[in-house]
Amino acid sequence: MPAALLLVTPIYGDHVAEIDHDAGEPVWRQLATILRGQITRGEIAPGKLLPSTRTLMQTYEVSDGTVKRAVAALRAEGLVQTVRGRGVFVVKR
């Protein structure tokens, strides 16, 4: 396995998430894709809290800016909503 490939235990569900820090695709976009998949598969149910920024940083070995940018992308897509002082929740559809 290439050294640049990071296999991570998933936070939700049985899927193994992969972040390739050397890929042509930005890391924030890879993280957004992982979280989007967990949301669309129902692994993170509507109304449920996303893992904290710190948890995502530690799990995927990314910076807080990467997490914030990934969450911002999901927010722009209407998948999540930030509640100040509480966290980021999956939007009920």
Buried (B, 14 or more C-beta within 10 A) or exposed (E): EEEEEBEBEBBBEEEEBEBEEEEEEEBBBBBBBBBBBBBEEEBBEEEBEBBEBEEBBEBBEBEEEBBBBBBBBBBEEEBBEBEEEEBBBBBEE
